[in-house]
């Protein structure tokens, strides 16, 4: 069984055909490959195109002003479902964490192993350069000499030099009563100050409660909390541990943490994309 591609001046059509002798000159034969290959390749290109088409100036402004930005409708319902179904694929993960065991909350999350699924790699590598530009602006206004590389592959190389070679991308699952305590995702000496979370279920239909919460520790004042309402397929970009805020004497750091409020019912899945790697 071969995949035979018939070339036409107006379009390319594909069909499966069993042949016992070499095809004529208007056909070209390729080795067999899964039918899903072409779908996956097109899907990866589509996700990258969707990301490139977003208003990154507006996203940058939101990150500077609030420390987070919501990108609506990045993933399709089908892509969300495929990621949820991947949750039970043991071969995809290197570690499973019970939140109750470590008093992180109530629920479970799993760290992916390399190589990551194509969809995740595409999102991670496409988003990173945009965020690196924002992060370097933060370093500049805070008068720090540190700069982040423009390519994600270079950041991974820096992590590897410090013994951080384990992926930190994770998928989280919460049931009724599940929650995540306020925290920051820092895994070693090398870290990137921004991350992303993709919402895979629809609030109000698949679950109730379980809002994403960001807190901002304002110096000499009470902390401020932001509750973000996101729908299935949305992606939230947010700071990993701080953001710069302009004061009367210039910019200063404001510490931020994130978590998830308790679910009242249903199931909630999210995909967390952290750009730096971990040692363990």
N, C-alpha and C positions, 0 to 999 in steps of 0.2 A: 504494500500500500504506500503510495507516494502522494505528496502534496504537489499538484501541478498548477502552475500559474500561467494563465492565458493572457497575453498582452494585447491590449486594445488601445488605440490612439486616444480614446476618450476616457477610459477608465481601466482599472485593473480588477479582474474578477478571480475568485479563488474557488477551487472545487477539489474534492478527493476523487482520485481515479486509480483503479488497479491496472497496471500495465506490465506486460511481459517482454516488451522490446522497447528500445529507445524511442522517445517521442519525436515527432517531426520538428522542424526548425522553429515553428512559431510557439513552441512550448519550452519552458525551462523547468527542470526537476530539482527539488530540494529534498533533503533528508526529512523523514517524518518528524513532526513536532506537534505538541498538543494544540488543539483548536484554540485554547484559552491564551496562547502566546500572543496572537495578534490583538486580542481584546486587552490584555494586560499592557502591552506596549502602547496602545492608543490611550488607555486610561492614565498611564504615567505622564504622557505628553499633555493630556487634558488637565491633570492636576497642576502641573507646572505652569501651563498657560493661565489657568484660573488664578494662581497666585501672582503671576506677573501682571495680570490685568487689574489687580486691586489698587486702590488709591493709597500708595505707600507714603505720600506726603501727609495725608490725613492720619494714617496709622502712626507715623512718626510723631505727629503733634499730640496724639492721644497718649503715647508712651511717655513723652516729655511732661505732659500736664498731669497725668493720673497714675502712671506706672503700669498701665494695662491698655489693651486695645482689642475690641471684639471684631472678628472677621466673620461675617454671616454667610452661611450656605456654601462652605468650601467643599464638603463631601456630599455625595449623593446618598440617598437612602440605601442603595445597594452596597455602596462602599462601607457605610456604617455597619450594615448587617454582616458583611464579610469579615470585618474586624472583630465583631462580637463573636462570630462563630469560631474565629481563630483562638479565642480564649481557652478552648478545651484541647488545643493541639499542643500536647506536652513537649514535642520536639522543638517548638519555637522558643522555649524559655530556658533560662539558665538558673533561675531562682524564683521561689514563691514565698511571699511574706504574708503571715497572718497578722493583721494590725493589732488584734487583741493581745497577742503574745508579747509584743513589744510596747504595748500601751500607746500605740499610734492612733487608736480609734477602734472602729469596728468595721471589718470588711477584709478584703484580700486584694493583693496586687502581685503581678508577675513581671519580672524583668526579662526582656527579650535577649536572645543570644545573637551574635553576628553569624552570618549575614542577616541583616534586618529584612523584613518583607519589602518588596519594591515600593509599595505605596508610602511606607514610612520613610524610607531612604529619600524618596523624591521630595516629600514635604520638608524633611530635615535639611537637605542640602540646598533646596530652593529658598527657604525662608531665612536661613542663616546669614547670607551676605547682607540682606536688608537690615537685620537686627544688629549685625556687626557695625554697620554705619552709625546706628543709633547709640550703641554701647560706646563707641569711640568718642562720640560727641559728649556723652556723660563723663567719660574720663577727662576730656578736655576742660569742661566747665568746672570739674572738681579739682583741676590743676594736678592731675595725676599723669605721670609719664607712661603709664601702662597703656598699650594698645592691643586690640584683638585682631587676629589675622582676618583677611577678607574671605578666605576660602575655608570651608568647614574641614576639609581634609588636613589643612595645616594645624587647626586646633586639635584634631585627633592625634596628630604627630606629637604635639606638645604634651598632650595627656600621656601618650605612650612612653615618652622619655621620663616621666615621673612615675611610671608603673601603673598608670590608669589606663587599662586596656579593655575594661568590661563595659558593654553598653548600658546606659541608664534609662533608655526608653522603656516605658512600662505601661501595662494596661491594668486598670483598676475596676473592681466590681463591688458594689454595695447592695445589700438587701435592706429590708425594713429594719430600722434602728441603726443602720450603718452610718458612720461619720468619719471624718479625718481631722485630727487635731491640728492646730496652727503650727506651721513648720516652715523651714527653708530647705531646699534641695542642694546641699553642698556635699561633694563626694571626695574632695582631695585638694591638693595645692593648686591645681589648675581647674578653674571653673569659669563659666560664662554667665553673665548677670541677667540673662533673660531666658525664658522657656515658653512652652506652648502646651495647651491641653485641647483635645478634640472631643466634643460631646457626641456620643453615639446613640443616645436614647432621647426620646421626646418627653420633656417634663409635662405633667398634667395628664399624660396618656400612659407612659411606661412606668412612671414613678411620681410620687408626690414628696415635696420637701427636697432635701439634698442640694441646696443652693451652694454655689461656689462663693467663698468668702475671702476677701483680702483685707488685712488690717495694716494700718499705717501708724507707726509710733511717732507722734509729734513731740519734739523736745519741749520739756516743761509744760506739757499739757496731756489731756487724756487721749488715748488711742482712738483713731477713726476707722470705722469698718465700712467696706463697700461690698454689697451683695450683688453679684452679676447674674442676670437672667440670660441664659443661653439655650438655644434649641438644637435639635439633632442636626449634625453636619456643621455646626459653627466651630470656629477655632478661636480660642482666647490666647493672646500673647500677654505675658506679664513678667514683672521683674522677679528674679530669683530671691534677692535679699535686700535690695535697697533701690532708691531712686534719688536723683539730685533735685533739690528744691531751692529756689532763689530766695535769699533773705536780704536784710538790709546791708549786710557785709559780704555779699557774694553767695555762692552756692554752698550747700551743706548736704550731707547724706541723711536720708530718712529711712529707717529700717522698716521692712515690710515682710509679712508672713501671709501664708495662704492655707486654706483648709476647706472642709465641706461640712455643712450643717446636717443634722440627723435626717435620714429618710423616714417618712411616715409610712410609706408603702411602696411596693413594686421593686424593680431592679434598675440600677444605674451603672452604666459602663462608660469609662472615659479612657482616652489614650493620652498619656503624658509624654511629651517630647522634650528631653533635656539634652543639651548640645555637648556638654563635656562628658567624658567617660569616668568610670570609677575603678578603684583598685580591687574591690571585692563585690 
